[in-house]
Amino acid sequence: RRARKVAAYVARDAKLLRQFFRDQPRRVVLFFEHFSMSGEFTYGARALSRFAFARRDTVWEFLEWMGKHAQAPVTVASKPHYFCELHVLRTIRTFVENVPEFWSSSELVEEVESGDILNIDRAFFVEALLDDLCAGREVVLGMVEEFLREEQFPLLCQKLLPLVSSSSLLTFLDRLTPPRSWRLPDQSQASLPGP
């Protein structure tokens, strides 16, 4: 459920999606290389094919084909398996540079919102979310606050405590409690109990 919330946020950031796929052939292949001979496309392949058909008058020319000639929309509509002849890497490179409307299209948003894209490179999205959090984006702050409210305390401690240094934890606890409660007594004034 949380992954879908993050994915929904990512799906509406066309600039971030273009950045994610720009000059990243592995990411492009993992998300868009899902055309099949049966015509049942998934992930980015489904978004790309739907987008191309819906806007064929303006976008079709940007599709890059592996064969000697381009495929006509009418031909591909009757034989969707021809999408298997699409040169996906070159097409996405072209779309990144020349088709900005694809990156905010409802077709792509729908596929990104599934959350599967986050598994391609979690570190990239974590860094992007941290950047947005540091920039004060309310939506990201809201997601973090919701996570902290909904997560069970023992699980939250299990996830967060290993990430915190001892001095940071002590500073945090000092801010939560009265000033002297976490400090060790001054050893010079401590006295040993007498007999």
Disulfide bonds with the S-S distance in Angstrom:
none
